[in-house]
Amino acid sequence: MFDFDKIIERQSDKCRKWDHAFVCSRFGDVPESFIPLWIADMDFTSPPAVIDGFRRIVEHGTFGYTWCFDEFYDAVIAFQRKRHQVEVEKSWITLTYGTVSTLHYTIQAYCKPGDSVMMNTPVYDPFAMAAQRQGVQVLANPLRVEENRYQLDFNLIEEQLKTYRPTLWFFCSPHNPSGRIWREEEIRQVSDLCQRYGTILVVDEVHAEHILDGKFVSCLTSGCAAQDNLLVLTSPNKALKLGGLKNLLLHDSRRLAAPALPPAA
């Protein structure tokens, strides 16, 4: 059982969301009584099972070097199978230090000066910041608004892929900040276009567990044509409130990556 009505005092826990000095450094002068709506950080605690797992580790009292052991891989594979009907393999899994830092690593690994990275606007700020700080061009692909709903403009997407040949496409699914859940046919069309024009599809799926209505379709589904040039980044931090801990990435020899969760406690 989880108590969603319990109010947690967070102003003193040194979190970015609620720390007044940090928020002022980011946004300028704000009143002490501000309500933070700027960052995806829930005000619930982490689930009891997660807290119990950490408690057992802390009470054991040793924090030596560790590694990704078999139980870790088994937990990742089982979670993907159960939650998203996706089959992943142990050899695909690689640990990284966070979703945002992995965007930087990906640019460093695949881009050279003068290359461009496509992303759909409105866009999560760190997408564009990663490209700018790594010295590559941002290729903005604006989403269309039709009947109060964001849509991918596939004609413009194909025109930009064909004309500019971006090395990477930073694609957010579900989309942040709009909350748009992409349909399976849209995912397949995105994948097909990347395959056709040789663009590496880098997918942020960290918000997949927050869907209330509709169906999330992972870009790792078997019909995804671009699985030989696909990276999928996910993290347990949005669903389990672990934003201050490491995020994870899955990867195989074909540059394929997928979601990961912590090992079972």
Secondary structure, DSSP 8 states (H G I E B T S, - for coil): ---TT-----TTTT-TTT-HHHHHHHHS---TT----SS---SS---HHHHHHHHHHHHHT--------HHHHHHHHHHHHHHH-----GGGEEE-S-HHHHHHHHHHHH--TT-EEEEEES--HHHHHHHHHTT-EEEEEE-EEETTEEE--HHHHHHHHHHH--SEEEEESS-TTT-----HHHHHHHHHHHHHHT-EEEEE-TTGGG-SSS----TTSTT-TTTTSEEEEE-SHHHHT-TTS--EEE--TTS----------
